Amino acid sequence: MKTFVNHVYDIDIINIYNLLDNKLSKDTSEKGKANKKEFLERLVYSIRQIIEVDKEGYKITIDEYDSLPSYVITPKNNYANYVYWLGLFLLANPSLKTHLILEYHFNRWSNKMMLLNIIEFYVIDNVNENFFLKDDTVVKSVSDWILYKRLHSGYSSSNPKKSSNSSQSTKNKEKKNNDLIVIDDLQYKSKENQSPEKGDVLNSLTGKVMFPLKFSNKIVIDELIKFIESNSSTSNNLNIRNILEFKSSDEIIIIIISPRYFLNVIKGLVESSYLKGGEGILKDITYWISSNFKFSREYKFNYLYRILTEANGRPLKGFEKEHEIFFNNLSFEIKKSI
């Protein structure tokens, strides 16, 4: 992975970290200091994970983040993190730069409709739901930018000839809603494209195809089966395995520990690259969990998704021992197999 900066609006995670550090430092209240510390610790952990999995050997010691060289990520080399850090980049800058940043990235994509879907259905949610960096002006600016683009592009780019072959003048086109919002009915109504954000396959030069959820290897599944068995009301090993292999299951597994603890363990697998998936992985995981696991009481999708998003993948207070045992065993078994 090359670590160069082509432009000031590239997704340079080191630069974004420093921008957010500076922005959060303006809140000098006790709550503000606590939020800053917690949030930056999560970012440090994320940066460490991104850099350490660099196969081309970006070998550095992460001590002073403000002294690190630039580290740029793109959809081509790190799709899921590109989506997340684009949202952080928007929050790190004042709202007057929101449209400029979005236009820069929009112009770099060959599949521009895919980027619009990513920003509308994922990035704007990440920006709006960030509990540490609330900025309504940035959220509104992103929303206004999307609306402007949709009025000119609609939700499908599969039939560009429909608008380009029209004999009407540009001035007349702008007056007709049918020409402003161009949608290919066949594609829009097809089973595969019922959800706009899932409907397009990224074919951008800077893009990467989305992947389904998948555990990295059999050892991860075996260890997670033991963990679930010890923290659930079931001993049906085969059913647990089917669920962890994302196959159909015979029953819902009742988890007897708190959802916050269970989701934190799952988030730890994601942060350690033991559980992989494409863009939107946290929403896919939440849907998978809500479909196959139940807790002491019913929890809505939004609650589970928020907890999973907030989780940092590290031991939670009161559960350190169990959490560490799980990951220590997992690490030991994987090293033993190498």
C-alpha positions as CSV (number, residue, x, y, z in Angstrom):
1,M,0.0,0.0,0.0
2,K,1.4,3.3,-1.0
3,T,1.2,6.0,1.7
4,F,1.2,9.2,-0.4
5,V,-1.3,12.1,-0.4
6,N,-2.6,13.1,-3.9
7,H,-4.8,15.8,-2.5
8,V,-5.7,17.5,0.8
9,Y,-9.1,15.8,0.6
10,D,-7.7,12.2,0.4
11,I,-8.6,9.9,3.3
12,D,-5.4,10.2,5.3
13,I,-6.2,8.5,8.6
14,I,-3.2,10.1,10.4
15,N,-4.3,13.6,9.3
16,I,-7.9,12.8,10.3
17,Y,-6.8,11.6,13.7
18,N,-4.9,14.9,14.3
19,L,-7.9,17.0,13.1
20,L,-10.3,15.2,15.4
21,D,-7.8,15.5,18.3
22,N,-7.7,19.2,17.8
23,K,-11.5,19.5,17.4
24,L,-12.3,17.6,20.5
25,S,-9.7,19.5,22.6
26,K,-12.0,22.6,22.3
27,D,-14.4,21.0,24.8
28,T,-12.7,21.4,28.1
29,S,-15.5,20.1,30.3
30,E,-15.0,16.9,32.3
31,K,-17.4,15.1,30.1
32,G,-15.7,16.5,27.1
33,K,-12.3,15.3,28.3
34,A,-13.7,11.8,29.0
35,N,-15.3,11.6,25.6
36,K,-12.2,12.7,23.9
37,K,-10.0,10.1,25.6
38,E,-12.4,7.3,24.9
39,F,-13.0,8.3,21.3
40,L,-9.3,8.8,20.5
41,E,-8.4,5.4,22.1
42,R,-10.9,3.8,19.7
43,L,-9.3,5.6,16.8
44,V,-5.8,4.6,17.9
45,Y,-6.9,1.0,18.0
46,S,-8.5,1.2,14.6
47,I,-5.4,2.9,13.1
48,R,-3.2,0.2,14.6
49,Q,-5.3,-2.5,13.1
50,I,-5.3,-0.9,9.6
51,I,-1.6,-0.4,9.6
52,E,-0.7,-3.8,11.0
53,V,-2.5,-5.7,8.3
54,D,-0.7,-3.8,5.6
55,K,0.8,-6.7,3.6
56,E,3.5,-4.4,2.0
57,G,5.0,-3.8,5.4
58,Y,4.2,-0.4,6.7
59,K,6.3,-1.1,9.7
60,I,6.2,1.6,12.4
61,T,6.0,2.0,16.1
62,I,2.8,3.7,17.0
63,D,3.7,6.0,19.9
64,E,3.3,9.5,18.8
65,Y,0.5,9.7,16.2
66,D,1.1,13.3,15.4
67,S,4.6,12.4,14.1
68,L,3.5,9.5,11.8
69,P,3.7,10.0,8.0
70,S,0.6,10.2,6.0
71,Y,-1.4,6.9,5.5
72,V,-4.0,7.1,2.8
73,I,-6.8,4.6,2.3
74,T,-9.0,4.3,-0.8
75,P,-11.9,2.0,-1.7
76,K,-9.5,0.0,-3.7
77,N,-7.2,-1.0,-0.9
78,N,-9.5,-0.8,2.1
79,Y,-13.2,-0.5,1.2
80,A,-14.9,-0.9,4.5
81,N,-12.6,1.5,6.4
82,Y,-12.8,4.0,3.5
83,V,-16.5,4.3,4.2
84,Y,-16.1,4.8,7.9
85,W,-13.2,7.2,7.7
86,L,-14.9,9.3,5.0
87,G,-17.6,10.0,7.6
88,L,-14.9,10.9,10.2
89,F,-13.2,13.2,7.7
90,L,-16.4,15.1,7.1
91,L,-16.9,15.5,10.9
92,A,-13.3,16.6,11.3
93,N,-13.7,19.6,9.0
94,P,-16.1,22.5,9.2
95,S,-19.4,22.3,7.3
96,L,-18.2,24.9,4.7
97,K,-15.8,22.2,3.4
98,T,-18.4,19.3,3.3
99,H,-19.5,19.9,-0.3
100,L,-15.9,20.4,-1.5
101,I,-14.8,17.1,0.1
102,L,-17.8,15.2,-1.3
103,E,-17.3,16.6,-4.8
104,Y,-13.6,15.6,-4.8
105,H,-14.5,12.0,-4.0
106,F,-17.5,12.0,-6.3
107,N,-15.3,13.1,-9.2
108,R,-12.8,10.2,-8.6
109,W,-15.3,7.4,-8.9
110,S,-16.3,6.0,-12.3
111,N,-19.4,4.4,-10.7
112,K,-20.8,7.6,-9.3
113,M,-24.2,6.1,-8.4
114,M,-22.5,3.6,-6.1
115,L,-20.8,6.4,-4.2
116,L,-24.1,8.2,-3.9
117,N,-25.6,5.1,-2.4
118,I,-22.7,4.6,0.0
119,I,-22.9,8.2,1.2
120,E,-26.8,8.2,1.5
121,F,-27.2,4.8,3.1
122,Y,-24.1,4.5,5.2
123,V,-21.9,7.6,5.6
124,I,-24.7,9.9,6.5
125,D,-25.8,7.5,9.2
126,N,-22.3,7.2,10.6
127,V,-22.1,11.0,10.7
128,N,-25.5,11.5,12.3
129,E,-25.1,8.7,14.9
130,N,-21.6,9.7,16.1
131,F,-22.0,10.3,19.8
132,F,-18.7,12.0,20.3
133,L,-18.7,14.4,17.4
134,K,-22.2,15.8,17.0
135,D,-22.4,18.3,14.2
136,D,-25.8,19.0,12.8
137,T,-24.5,21.5,10.2
138,V,-22.3,18.8,8.6
139,V,-25.2,16.4,8.6
140,K,-27.4,18.9,6.9
141,S,-24.6,19.8,4.3
142,V,-24.2,16.1,3.4
143,S,-28.0,15.7,3.1
144,D,-28.3,18.8,0.9
145,W,-25.5,17.5,-1.3
146,I,-27.1,14.1,-1.7
147,L,-30.5,15.7,-2.5
148,Y,-28.9,17.9,-5.2
149,K,-27.2,14.9,-6.8
150,R,-30.4,12.8,-6.7
151,L,-32.4,15.4,-8.4
152,H,-30.0,15.2,-11.3
153,S,-29.2,11.5,-11.2
154,G,-32.0,9.6,-9.4
155,Y,-31.3,6.2,-8.0
156,S,-30.3,4.2,-11.0
157,S,-27.6,4.8,-13.6
158,S,-28.4,1.7,-15.6
159,N,-30.2,3.4,-18.5
160,P,-28.3,6.6,-19.3
161,K,-29.6,6.7,-22.9
162,K,-33.0,7.4,-21.6
163,S,-32.0,10.9,-20.7
164,S,-29.2,11.5,-23.2
165,N,-31.3,10.7,-26.3
166,S,-34.1,13.0,-25.4
167,S,-34.8,15.6,-28.0
168,Q,-35.8,18.2,-25.4
169,S,-33.5,21.0,-24.5
170,T,-31.7,21.0,-21.2
171,K,-34.0,23.8,-20.0
172,N,-37.1,21.8,-20.7
173,K,-35.6,18.7,-19.1
174,E,-35.1,20.5,-15.9
175,K,-38.8,21.2,-15.8
176,K,-39.9,17.6,-16.1
177,N,-39.6,15.3,-13.1
178,N,-39.5,12.2,-15.3
179,D,-36.3,13.4,-16.9
180,L,-34.8,14.6,-13.6
181,I,-35.2,11.3,-11.8
182,V,-34.2,8.6,-14.3
183,I,-35.0,5.1,-13.0
184,D,-34.9,1.9,-15.0
185,D,-38.1,0.2,-14.0
186,L,-36.9,-3.3,-14.7
187,Q,-33.8,-2.9,-12.7
188,Y,-35.5,-1.0,-9.9
189,K,-38.2,-3.7,-9.4
190,S,-35.9,-6.7,-9.7
191,K,-35.4,-8.9,-6.6
192,E,-31.7,-8.2,-6.5
193,N,-32.1,-4.5,-6.4
194,Q,-34.9,-4.0,-3.9
195,S,-32.4,-2.2,-1.7
196,P,-30.6,0.6,-3.5
197,E,-27.5,0.5,-1.4
198,K,-27.1,-3.2,-2.2
199,G,-28.3,-3.0,-5.8
200,D,-25.1,-1.8,-7.5
201,V,-21.9,-3.7,-7.8
202,L,-18.9,-1.5,-7.5
203,N,-16.9,-1.3,-10.8
204,S,-15.1,1.9,-10.0
205,L,-11.3,2.1,-10.6
206,T,-11.1,2.9,-7.0
207,G,-13.6,0.4,-5.9
208,K,-13.9,-3.1,-4.4
209,V,-16.6,-5.7,-4.7
210,M,-18.7,-6.3,-1.5
211,F,-18.2,-9.6,0.2
212,P,-20.6,-11.6,2.5
213,L,-19.9,-12.3,6.1
214,K,-17.2,-14.9,6.7
215,F,-15.0,-16.1,9.6
216,S,-11.3,-16.1,8.6
217,N,-10.8,-19.9,9.3
218,K,-12.2,-23.0,11.0
219,I,-10.3,-22.4,14.2
220,V,-12.1,-19.1,14.8
221,I,-15.4,-21.0,14.4
222,D,-14.4,-23.8,16.7
223,E,-13.3,-21.4,19.5
224,L,-16.4,-19.3,19.1
225,I,-18.6,-22.4,19.4
226,K,-17.0,-23.2,22.8
227,F,-17.6,-19.6,23.8
228,I,-21.2,-19.6,22.8
229,E,-21.8,-23.0,24.4
230,S,-20.5,-21.7,27.7
231,N,-22.6,-18.6,27.5
232,S,-25.9,-19.9,26.2
233,S,-28.7,-22.3,27.1
234,T,-28.0,-24.7,24.2
235,S,-25.5,-27.5,23.7
236,N,-26.5,-28.1,20.1
237,N,-23.0,-27.9,18.6
238,L,-24.2,-28.6,15.0
239,N,-26.8,-25.8,15.1
240,I,-24.2,-23.3,16.4
241,R,-21.8,-24.3,13.7
242,N,-24.5,-23.9,11.0
243,I,-25.2,-20.3,12.3
244,L,-21.4,-19.5,12.4
245,E,-21.1,-20.8,8.8
246,F,-24.1,-18.6,7.9
247,K,-26.3,-21.5,7.0
248,S,-30.0,-22.1,7.9
249,S,-30.4,-23.1,11.6
250,D,-33.0,-25.2,13.4
251,E,-33.4,-22.9,16.4
252,I,-32.7,-19.5,17.9
253,I,-29.8,-19.6,20.4
254,I,-30.6,-17.9,23.7
255,I,-27.5,-16.0,25.0
256,I,-27.4,-15.8,28.8
257,I,-24.9,-12.9,29.0
258,S,-25.7,-9.3,28.3
259,P,-26.0,-8.2,24.7
260,R,-23.3,-5.5,25.3
261,Y,-20.8,-8.1,26.3
262,F,-21.7,-10.5,23.5
263,L,-21.6,-7.8,20.8
264,N,-18.3,-6.5,22.2
265,V,-16.8,-10.0,21.6
266,I,-18.2,-10.1,18.0
267,K,-16.8,-6.6,17.4
268,G,-13.4,-7.8,18.6
269,L,-13.5,-10.5,15.9
270,V,-14.2,-7.8,13.3
271,E,-11.4,-5.5,14.6
272,S,-9.0,-8.5,14.5
273,S,-10.0,-9.4,11.0
274,Y,-11.3,-12.8,12.2
275,L,-14.8,-11.9,11.0
276,K,-14.7,-10.4,7.5
277,G,-17.3,-8.7,5.3
278,G,-17.6,-5.9,2.9
279,E,-19.0,-2.4,3.1
280,G,-21.8,-2.2,5.7
281,I,-20.4,-5.1,7.7
282,L,-21.8,-3.9,11.1
283,K,-25.3,-3.7,9.8
284,D,-25.0,-7.1,8.2
285,I,-23.7,-8.5,11.5
286,T,-26.5,-6.9,13.5
287,Y,-29.1,-8.5,11.1
288,W,-27.4,-11.9,11.4
289,I,-27.3,-11.7,15.3
290,S,-30.9,-10.5,15.6
291,S,-32.0,-13.4,13.3
292,N,-30.1,-16.2,15.1
293,F,-29.6,-15.1,18.7
294,K,-31.9,-13.9,21.5
295,F,-31.0,-12.4,24.9
296,S,-32.8,-12.2,28.2
297,R,-35.4,-9.9,26.6
298,E,-36.2,-8.7,23.1
299,Y,-33.9,-6.0,21.7
300,K,-34.7,-4.0,18.6
301,F,-32.3,-3.9,15.6
302,N,-31.4,-0.2,16.2
303,Y,-30.4,-0.9,19.8
304,L,-28.2,-3.9,18.8
305,Y,-26.6,-1.9,16.0
306,R,-25.9,1.1,18.2
307,I,-24.2,-1.2,20.8
308,L,-22.2,-3.0,18.2
309,T,-21.1,0.3,16.7
310,E,-20.0,1.7,20.1
311,A,-18.2,-1.5,21.1
312,N,-14.4,-1.3,20.9
313,G,-13.6,-5.1,20.9
314,R,-11.6,-4.9,24.1
315,P,-12.5,-6.3,27.6
316,L,-15.5,-4.7,29.2
317,K,-15.6,-3.9,32.9
318,G,-16.8,-7.0,34.8
319,F,-16.1,-9.4,31.9
320,E,-12.3,-9.0,31.5
321,K,-11.4,-12.5,32.4
322,E,-13.9,-14.3,30.1
323,H,-13.1,-12.0,27.2
324,E,-9.3,-12.4,27.6
325,I,-9.6,-16.2,27.9
326,F,-11.6,-16.3,24.7
327,F,-9.1,-14.3,22.7
328,N,-6.0,-15.9,24.3
329,N,-7.3,-19.3,23.4
330,L,-8.1,-18.2,19.9
331,S,-4.7,-16.6,19.5
332,F,-3.0,-19.8,20.9
333,E,-4.9,-22.2,18.6
334,I,-4.2,-20.1,15.5
335,K,-0.5,-19.9,16.3
336,K,-0.4,-23.6,17.0
337,S,-1.8,-24.3,13.6
338,I,0.7,-22.3,11.7
